[in-house]
Amino acid sequence: MIYALLILALLAVVVVGVYNGVIRLKNKVEEAWADIDTQLKRRYDLLPNLVETVKGYASHEAQTLEKVIQARNSAMNAKTLPEKEQAENMIAGALKTIFALSENYPDLKANASFMNLQNTLKEIEEHIQLSRRYYNATVRDLNTKLEVFPNNVIAGPLGLSKKEFFQANEGEKENVKVNFAGDDKKE
């Protein structure tokens, strides 16, 4: 009887330890996602200023500028991680196009406001990349903890599940092609 109680007590300690460890990692994942979200909000707040600055120099590029605003609105309304990833990839592509446009407008490229916005956006993009890496590292740690024995046996019945990584799609990895009067240019 005493051995049975000791085994049950040991099992309870293991279950509590596994549960608490997974919950700690889950909270780190949520914190990492909040960091990404904060940086994305900074980017969303900056985009209208960038578009307005570019409009003054490249008003006939309305379609390109409209894509940036559409991408921003999609990203702000995204609810799930896959929706957020898709919207963020659209923004990244639209921003590449805007910066490629600036190459064709020397006055815009030299504009102090545009340069300031571009530098701020570059800083935000670096923070987003760092936040993504941290998020993916915490997701990796959580998913690994959930998959190893005995955690995998304990986590399932407790309703603890794996998280998705934040990934770039294939389109985000490619250079942007911008067409000016039939000339193809790559960024």
Buried (B, 14 or more C-beta within 10 A) or exposed (E): EEEEEEEEEEEEEEBEEBBEBBEEBBEBBEEBBEBBEEBBEBBBEBBEBBBEBBEEBBEEBEEBBEBBEBBBEBBEEBEEBEEBBBBBBBBBBBBBBBBBBBEBBEEBBEBEEBBEBBEBBEEBBEBBEEBBEBBBBBBBBBBEBBEEEEBEEBBEEEEBEEBEBBEEBEEBEEEBEBEEEEEEBEE
